Amino acid sequence: MKLKEQHKVPQLEQSIRLQEYGIGIFTTNPTRSGFKKAIKKGLVLVNGKTATTALFINGGELIELFQEVSNKKTFNFPLEVIFEDEYLAVIFKPAGVLVSGNSFATIANALEQNLKKSTLEDAVIPRPVHRLDYPTSGLLLISKTNTATIALTKLFEEKQIEKTYHAIAIGKMKSSGEITIPVDEKESRSLFSVLQSIPSKKYTFLNLVELHPKTGRRHQLRKHLHAIDNPILGDKDYYIEELLSYGNGLYLHASKLEFTHPFTQEKVSLTCLPPKKFSRIFPQIKTHIKQ
């Protein structure tokens, strides 16, 4: 373990449980759940002794917060960094890589070697603050400090981060629309607009579609397009049996992120064009996507 921060408790009018007193006193673990987790991991010492969640603070104690020293291997995987500052970063996630999880080969395990370590006091190992499916490519938002994680999570919860996706969908489609079919019995909403359609012998039509998810359900866009009989090309989970495509993966790409930077208050608008497999079907794709 490595000492990260320490705090001398002033005189208190009455005793208070450590896990309550500790909220906000350390920049490394400012939240209730974060500090409680640190106590349970044995990373909090009071007067040199390992603390428990049952301990009460009376005043005059020295509280020390330690950090685990990780011996885990780094996933040697170069990533394209689209944006980076002391607080956060945005990287390009290729299709066919997990964002996080129990596997070694994840984006989360590759971040530390691809991003600069923040010099801020509450710097942490960079971590994704949202997910993209394994077969989906595109922009992924990363936090580099504890306060950034909290702030970005709040922006997502308050729907202050606008996400734009592009997909190639199968079959005849309306030019635009709104899909409000529940996903996993939860309210869900997606907007779509068709940018270009071309005839197809196998699929009747292939459509370059712009998508705006207004809720964040798991597989929402894939499920929504499948539900209106226009599944995404290459989707092996949500498909029409005779129209399943093999070989080139899922044609779904997270192409744009827009939000107000929670610390600089500047407007952040980042765009990443879809992979080349999209332009092989729609050669003029660049003219349809606003950068």
C-alpha positions in Angstrom: 0.0 0.0 0.0 1.0 3.6 -0.7 0.1 6.5 1.5 -2.1 8.9 -0.6 -3.6 11.4 1.9 -3.9 12.1 5.6 -6.2 14.1 7.8 -5.9 15.3 11.4 -9.4 15.3 13.0 -10.2 18.5 14.9 -12.0 18.5 18.3 -15.6 17.4 17.8 -18.7 18.2 19.8 -19.9 14.7 19.5 -18.7 11.3 18.2 -19.4 10.4 14.6 -19.0 7.2 12.7 -15.8 7.1 10.6 -17.6 6.3 7.3 -19.9 9.4 7.8 -17.1 11.7 9.0 -14.9 10.7 6.0 -17.3 11.9 3.3 -15.5 14.7 1.4 -12.4 15.0 3.5 -10.2 13.2 0.9 -10.0 14.1 -2.7 -9.1 10.5 -3.7 -12.4 9.0 -2.4 -14.8 11.9 -1.8 -18.0 10.0 -2.0 -19.7 7.9 0.7 -19.5 4.7 -1.3 -15.9 5.3 -2.3 -14.7 6.0 1.2 -16.7 3.0 2.6 -15.2 0.8 0.0 -11.7 2.0 1.0 -12.4 1.2 4.7 -13.6 -2.4 3.8 -10.4 -2.9 1.7 -8.3 -2.0 4.7 -7.0 1.2 3.1 -7.9 3.5 5.9 -5.9 3.7 9.1 -6.8 5.6 12.2 -3.9 6.3 14.6 -1.9 3.7 12.8 -4.5 0.9 13.1 -6.7 -0.5 10.3 -10.1 1.0 10.6 -13.6 -0.6 10.4 -16.9 0.8 9.4 -18.1 0.4 13.0 -15.4 2.8 14.3 -16.4 6.1 15.8 -14.3 9.3 15.6 -14.1 11.5 18.7 -11.5 14.2 17.7 -7.8 14.4 17.6 -7.3 11.2 15.5 -5.0 10.9 12.5 -6.8 9.4 9.5 -4.6 8.0 6.7 -5.9 6.9 3.3 -3.7 4.5 1.4 -3.8 3.4 -2.2 -3.4 -0.1 -3.5 -0.3 -0.7 -5.5 -1.4 -2.6 -8.6 0.8 -5.3 -10.1 -1.5 -6.0 -13.0 -0.1 -6.1 -16.5 -1.0 -3.4 -19.0 -2.8 -4.4 -22.1 -0.4 -3.3 -24.9 -2.9 -1.8 -27.3 -2.4 1.6 -29.0 -5.4 3.8 -29.0 -6.3 6.9 -31.0 -6.7 9.8 -28.5 -9.2 12.3 -29.9 -9.1 14.8 -26.9 -7.3 15.0 -23.6 -6.7 17.4 -20.8 -6.0 17.0 -17.0 -9.6 16.0 -16.2 -10.8 13.8 -19.0 -10.1 12.2 -22.4 -12.0 10.9 -25.4 -10.6 8.0 -27.3 -11.6 6.0 -30.4 -12.7 2.5 -29.5 -12.3 0.0 -32.4 -15.0 -2.6 -33.0 -14.3 -6.0 -31.5 -12.8 -4.9 -28.2 -14.5 -4.9 -24.8 -14.6 -1.6 -22.9 -14.1 -3.3 -19.5 -14.8 -6.5 -17.6 -13.0 -9.5 -16.4 -11.0 -10.0 -19.6 -7.4 -8.8 -19.9 -7.9 -7.4 -23.4 -10.1 -4.4 -22.6 -10.0 -0.7 -23.4 -9.9 0.0 -19.6 -6.6 -2.0 -19.3 -5.1 -0.1 -22.2 -5.9 3.5 -21.1 -3.0 4.0 -18.7 -0.3 3.6 -21.3 -2.1 5.7 -23.9 -3.1 8.7 -21.8 -1.0 11.2 -19.8 -1.3 10.9 -16.1 -3.2 13.8 -14.6 -1.2 16.1 -12.3 -4.3 17.0 -10.2 -4.5 15.8 -6.6 -7.3 13.4 -7.1 -5.8 11.8 -10.2 -6.8 8.1 -10.7 -6.1 5.4 -13.2 -8.1 6.5 -16.3 -11.5 4.8 -16.5 -14.4 4.8 -19.0 -17.5 6.5 -17.8 -19.9 4.8 -20.2 -19.9 1.8 -22.4 -20.0 0.8 -26.1 -20.9 -2.7 -27.1 -18.1 -5.1 -28.1 -19.0 -4.9 -31.8 -19.6 -1.1 -31.8 -16.8 1.4 -32.8 -16.6 5.1 -31.9 -16.0 7.8 -29.3 -15.6 6.8 -25.7 -15.4 9.3 -22.8 -12.8 8.7 -20.1 -12.3 10.3 -16.7 -8.8 10.9 -15.3 -9.7 12.1 -11.8 -12.2 11.2 -9.1 -14.1 14.5 -9.4 -14.3 14.1 -13.2 -15.9 10.7 -12.7 -18.5 12.2 -10.5 -19.1 15.2 -12.7 -19.3 13.2 -16.0 -21.6 10.6 -14.4 -23.9 13.4 -13.3 -23.9 14.8 -16.8 -25.0 11.4 -18.2 -27.7 11.1 -15.5 -29.0 14.5 -16.3 -28.9 13.8 -20.1 -26.5 16.7 -20.6 -24.2 14.6 -23.0 -25.5 14.4 -26.5 -24.5 11.2 -28.4 -24.8 10.7 -32.1 -24.4 7.4 -33.8 -24.4 6.3 -37.4 -25.5 2.9 -38.6 -26.4 1.0 -41.8 -29.9 -0.4 -41.5 -31.7 -3.0 -43.6 -35.0 -2.6 -45.5 -37.3 0.2 -46.6 -37.4 3.0 -44.0 -39.3 6.2 -43.3 -37.1 9.3 -43.8 -37.1 10.1 -40.0 -38.9 9.1 -36.9 -39.0 8.5 -33.2 -38.9 5.1 -31.5 -40.4 4.8 -28.0 -40.6 1.0 -27.7 -39.6 0.0 -24.1 -36.3 -1.7 -23.7 -36.1 -4.3 -20.9 -39.5 -3.0 -19.7 -38.1 0.5 -19.2 -39.0 3.7 -21.0 -36.7 4.2 -24.0 -36.5 6.8 -26.8 -34.4 7.1 -29.9 -34.6 9.5 -32.8 -33.5 8.5 -36.3 -33.1 10.1 -39.7 -32.1 8.4 -43.0 -29.3 10.3 -44.7 -29.1 8.1 -47.8 -30.7 4.9 -49.2 -29.5 2.6 -51.9 -31.3 -0.3 -53.5 -30.0 -3.8 -52.6 -30.8 -7.1 -54.2 -30.5 -9.0 -50.9 -31.8 -6.4 -48.5 -34.2 -4.4 -50.7 -32.6 -1.2 -49.4 -29.5 -0.3 -47.3 -29.9 2.9 -45.4 -27.2 5.2 -43.9 -29.0 6.3 -40.7 -28.2 8.9 -38.1 -29.3 8.0 -34.6 -29.8 10.0 -31.4 -30.5 7.9 -28.2 -32.4 10.0 -25.7 -32.2 7.3 -23.0 -29.4 4.9 -22.3 -30.7 1.4 -22.2 -28.5 -1.6 -23.0 -28.5 -2.3 -26.8 -31.1 0.3 -27.2 -30.4 1.4 -30.7 -29.9 -2.2 -31.9 -33.2 -3.3 -30.3 -35.1 -0.2 -31.5 -34.1 -0.6 -35.2 -34.8 -4.3 -35.0 -38.3 -3.6 -33.5 -39.3 -1.5 -36.5 -38.1 -4.2 -38.9 -34.9 -2.3 -39.9 -32.1 -4.2 -38.1 -28.6 -3.0 -38.3 -26.5 -4.7 -40.9 -24.2 -7.3 -39.4 -26.1 -7.5 -36.1 -25.9 -11.2 -34.9 -28.1 -10.6 -31.9 -31.0 -8.7 -33.3 -31.7 -9.7 -36.9 -34.2 -11.0 -39.5 -33.3 -14.7 -40.1 -32.9 -14.7 -43.9 -31.1 -11.3 -43.9 -28.3 -12.0 -41.4 -24.9 -10.8 -42.7 -21.6 -12.4 -41.9 -18.0 -11.2 -42.3 -17.8 -7.5 -41.7 -19.2 -7.1 -38.2 -21.8 -4.7 -36.9 -22.4 -1.4 -38.8 -22.9 0.8 -35.8 -20.6 3.7 -34.9 -20.6 6.3 -32.1 -19.6 9.2 -34.2 -20.2 12.4 -32.1 -20.1 13.6 -28.4 -21.2 17.0 -27.4 -21.2 18.4 -23.8 -20.2 21.3 -21.7 -16.8 20.6 -20.0 -17.7 20.3 -16.3 -14.5 22.2 -15.2 -13.6 24.6 -18.0 -17.3 25.2 -19.0 -16.2 25.2 -22.6 -18.4 23.5 -25.2 -16.9 20.2 -26.3 -17.9 18.9 -29.7 -16.0 15.9 -31.1 -16.6 13.9 -34.3 -15.1 10.7 -35.5 -16.0 9.3 -39.0 -17.1 5.7 -39.2 -14.6 3.0 -40.3 -13.9 2.4 -44.0 -16.4 -0.5 -44.2 -19.1 2.2 -44.1 -17.7 4.1 -47.0 -17.4 1.0 -49.1 -21.2 0.9 -49.1 -21.8 4.7 -49.0 -18.8 6.3 -50.7 -20.1 9.9 -50.0 -20.5 9.3 -46.3 -18.3 12.3 -45.4 -20.7 14.7 -47.0 -23.5 13.4 -44.8 -21.8 13.7 -41.4 -21.3 17.1 -40.0 -17.9 17.7 -38.3 
